[in-house]
Amino acid sequence: MKTVIVTRTGFHHTSFINRLQERFDIACVVREAYPAQPKKITLLSAFRNLFRKNAASLMKDEQFMKKFTETYSAGFRHHPMLSHYLKERFDVVAEKPGTQYLHIGCNEINSPQLREYLEPFKPDIIAVLGSSVIRQELISLPAVAMINIHSGLSPYYRGMWSYAWPIVNREPEYIGVTVHHINTGIDTGDIICQTKPLLEKDDDLNAIFLKVIAEGIELMVKAIEEISAKGSVVSHKQPRNTGRLYQLKDFDAAAACVCLKNLEDGLIQEYFSNKEERDSGVELFGYVPPVIVR
């Protein structure tokens, strides 16, 4: 099966590329740039939000989010277990002869130019991690499947930051990862497989993120192996009108603070004290046991 990878430029995306290249025939790797950093809060924007918060509070939130991003959203790259969780090289893409590598700007994923570029490769599979939302024109390109790693358990948690919203909501039993077919919804395609990482009571947010991503990469390998061997893969329809969708507008300093405080207050240890009962309420589709252990 001829495979195209669509991802971004972070450490975990690089490890994803290298892991798939090590195992499969990769025709092309497309790396989409991250979104530009949001503009700093100005006095005008602060004034517009005056009924929500005063300007000083908004500036304090901005400073907190900058530190949060440095420590967590980007800071996972400094985690002492990084090389243990990410099995393949994460600092640089090991470019392979015969594979094409393309860098595109943020939100260029649905451009007609990209589809025209990829068409001659005639991909059977497009494997996705972390791209912008993909539209039907590109979804229809692969002959067999376009599949995605979602860092949450669909349908319960969909959208962005799905490994952390269960912590905010004090529902760590929903920390997990899903590999699913891509459709025009957000993380609503048929589920191929899911797993939940092996958590430990002292896991910080970076450790949880790395475990989720590492498990997701291995699930993607398993899915592509099944498609390569059988020409298709067993999948499961998602229940409709269930779960929660979180978007960029939902993620703010308040949510980040609650997430960190719940971890500091021992949420994971609390979960372990009643794990069997809490896990019994979580239905998993195509469950695969976790493989990443400390």
C-alpha positions in Angstrom: 0.0 0.0 0.0 1.3 3.4 -0.9 1.0 5.9 2.0 1.1 9.6 2.3 1.7 11.3 5.7 0.1 14.6 6.6 1.3 16.2 9.9 3.0 19.2 11.4 6.6 20.1 12.5 6.8 19.3 16.2 8.9 16.7 17.9 6.1 14.1 18.2 5.2 14.7 14.5 8.8 14.0 13.5 8.8 10.8 15.5 5.4 9.9 13.8 7.0 10.4 10.4 10.1 8.3 11.3 8.1 5.5 12.8 5.9 5.1 9.7 8.9 5.5 7.4 10.6 2.7 9.2 7.7 0.4 8.7 5.9 1.3 5.4 6.4 2.6 1.9 5.9 6.3 2.2 5.4 8.2 -1.0 5.2 11.7 0.3 5.4 13.5 3.7 3.5 16.8 4.0 4.4 19.0 6.9 2.0 21.8 7.7 3.3 24.9 9.7 1.8 25.6 13.0 -0.6 28.5 13.3 1.0 31.9 14.0 1.1 32.9 17.7 -1.9 34.9 18.7 -1.3 38.6 18.9 -0.7 40.1 22.3 -3.7 41.6 24.1 -3.9 45.3 23.3 -5.7 48.0 25.2 -8.4 48.0 22.5 -9.0 44.2 22.9 -9.0 44.6 26.6 -11.6 47.3 26.4 -13.8 45.0 24.3 -13.6 42.4 27.0 -14.2 44.8 29.8 -17.4 43.3 30.9 -15.7 39.9 31.3 -12.4 41.0 32.9 -10.5 44.2 33.4 -7.4 45.0 31.4 -4.9 44.1 34.1 -6.5 40.7 34.6 -6.4 40.0 30.8 -2.7 40.9 30.7 -2.1 38.5 33.7 -3.9 35.8 31.8 -1.7 36.4 28.8 1.5 36.1 30.8 0.2 32.9 32.5 -0.7 31.3 29.1 2.8 32.2 27.7 4.4 30.4 30.6 1.9 27.5 30.3 2.7 27.1 26.6 6.5 27.1 27.3 6.2 24.5 30.1 3.6 22.2 28.6 2.3 22.7 25.1 5.9 23.0 23.9 7.7 22.0 27.1 7.1 18.3 26.7 10.3 18.2 24.5 12.3 18.6 27.7 10.6 15.7 29.5 13.2 13.2 30.9 11.3 10.3 29.4 10.9 11.8 25.9 13.1 9.3 24.2 11.4 6.4 26.0 7.9 7.3 25.0 8.7 8.4 21.4 10.3 5.2 20.0 11.7 6.8 16.8 14.0 9.8 16.4 12.2 13.0 17.1 14.7 15.8 16.5 15.0 15.5 12.7 13.2 13.6 9.9 15.4 10.8 8.5 14.7 11.5 4.8 14.4 8.4 2.7 15.4 8.1 -1.0 12.3 8.0 -3.2 10.1 9.8 -0.7 9.1 13.4 -1.4 9.0 16.0 1.4 6.8 19.1 1.2 6.3 22.0 3.7 3.1 24.0 3.4 1.8 27.0 5.3 -0.9 26.7 8.0 -4.4 26.2 6.6 -3.0 25.4 3.1 -4.0 21.8 3.7 -7.2 22.2 1.7 -5.7 24.2 -1.2 -6.4 22.9 -4.8 -2.6 23.1 -5.3 -1.9 20.5 -2.6 -4.5 18.0 -4.0 -2.9 18.5 -7.5 0.5 17.8 -6.0 -0.6 14.6 -4.3 -2.7 13.1 -7.0 0.2 11.7 -9.0 1.3 9.7 -6.0 -2.0 7.8 -6.1 -2.0 7.1 -2.4 -3.9 4.2 -0.9 -3.7 5.6 2.6 -3.2 9.1 4.0 -2.1 9.0 7.6 -2.7 12.2 9.6 -1.5 13.6 12.9 -2.2 17.1 14.0 -3.2 18.9 10.8 -5.8 21.6 10.3 -9.4 20.3 9.7 -9.4 18.5 6.3 -12.2 19.0 3.8 -13.9 16.5 1.5 -11.8 17.4 -1.6 -8.7 15.9 0.1 -10.5 13.3 2.1 -11.7 11.7 -1.2 -8.1 11.4 -2.6 -6.8 8.1 -1.1 -8.1 4.9 -2.7 -8.6 3.1 0.6 -8.6 5.3 3.7 -7.6 8.6 5.3 -7.0 7.9 9.0 -6.2 10.2 11.9 -4.7 10.0 15.4 -6.9 11.9 17.8 -5.4 12.5 21.2 -8.7 11.8 23.0 -11.4 9.2 23.3 -14.1 9.8 20.7 -16.9 10.4 20.9 -16.6 11.4 24.6 -13.9 14.1 23.9 -13.4 15.6 20.5 -11.5 18.6 19.1 -8.4 20.2 20.6 -6.6 19.4 23.9 -8.7 16.2 24.3 -6.1 14.5 26.5 -6.4 17.4 29.1 -10.1 18.3 29.2 -10.8 15.0 31.1 -8.4 16.3 33.7 -10.2 19.7 33.8 -13.5 17.9 34.2 -12.2 15.4 36.8 -12.8 12.5 34.4 -9.3 10.9 34.0 -11.0 7.6 32.9 -11.5 9.3 29.6 -7.8 10.0 28.9 -7.0 8.0 25.8 -6.4 8.0 22.1 -8.4 7.1 19.0 -7.4 6.2 15.5 -10.3 6.8 13.2 -11.3 7.4 9.6 -11.5 11.1 8.7 -14.9 12.5 7.5 -16.0 16.1 7.3 -16.8 16.4 11.0 -14.3 17.0 13.8 -13.1 13.6 15.1 -16.5 12.0 14.2 -15.3 9.4 11.6 -15.6 5.7 12.1 -13.3 4.4 14.8 -10.7 1.8 14.0 -9.1 1.4 17.4 -8.6 3.0 20.8 -6.6 2.6 23.9 -5.9 4.2 27.2 -2.3 4.8 28.4 -0.9 3.3 31.5 -1.0 6.2 33.9 1.0 6.7 37.0 0.0 8.7 40.0 2.9 11.2 39.6 2.3 11.8 35.8 2.4 15.5 34.9 0.6 16.9 31.9 3.6 16.4 29.7 3.9 12.7 30.6 0.2 12.2 29.9 0.5 13.9 26.5 3.5 11.9 25.5 1.9 8.6 26.5 -1.2 9.4 24.6 0.7 10.3 21.4 3.1 7.4 21.7 0.2 5.0 22.0 -1.6 6.7 19.1 1.4 6.2 16.8 1.5 2.5 17.6 -2.3 2.3 16.9 -1.7 3.9 13.5 1.0 1.4 12.7 -1.4 -1.4 13.6 -4.2 0.1 11.5 -2.0 0.5 8.4 -0.6 -3.0 8.9 -4.2 -4.4 8.8 -5.1 -2.4 5.7 -1.9 -3.5 4.0 -2.6 -7.1 4.8 -6.4 -7.2 4.1 -7.1 -4.2 1.9 -9.5 -2.8 4.5 -9.9 -2.4 8.2 -12.6 -3.2 10.7 -14.2 0.0 12.0 -17.0 1.1 14.3 -19.6 3.8 13.8 -19.5 6.5 16.5 -22.7 7.1 18.5 -24.3 10.3 17.4 -25.0 13.3 19.6 -22.8 12.1 22.4 -19.6 13.5 24.0 -18.2 17.0 23.9 -16.4 19.1 21.3 -13.8 21.5 22.5 -12.4 24.2 20.2 -9.7 26.9 20.5 -12.2 29.4 21.9 -12.8 27.0 24.9 -9.1 26.9 25.9 -8.1 29.7 28.2 -6.1 30.5 31.4 -8.9 29.4 33.6 -9.1 25.9 32.0 -5.3 25.6 32.1 -5.2 26.5 35.8 -7.9 24.0 36.7 -6.1 21.3 34.8 -2.8 21.8 36.6 -4.5 22.2 40.0 -6.4 18.9 39.6 -3.2 17.1 38.9 -1.4 18.7 41.8 -4.3 17.8 44.1 -3.9 14.1 43.3 -6.6 13.5 40.7 -4.8 10.5 39.1 -4.3 8.9 42.5 -8.0 9.5 43.3 -8.8 7.8 40.0 -6.7 4.8 40.9 -8.6 4.3 44.2 -11.8 3.6 42.3 -10.4 2.7 38.8 -12.5 -0.4 38.1 -15.8 1.3 38.7 -14.9 4.5 36.8 -13.5 2.6 33.8 -16.7 0.5 33.6 -18.6 3.6 32.3 -16.2 4.1 29.4 -17.1 2.1 26.2 -14.0 1.6 23.9 -14.3 0.7 20.3 -11.7 -1.6 18.7 -9.8 -1.7 22.0 -6.1 -2.5 21.8 -4.1 -2.9 25.1 -1.5 -0.2 25.7 2.1 -0.9 24.8 4.0 2.1 26.2 5.3 1.3 29.7 7.9 3.1 31.8 
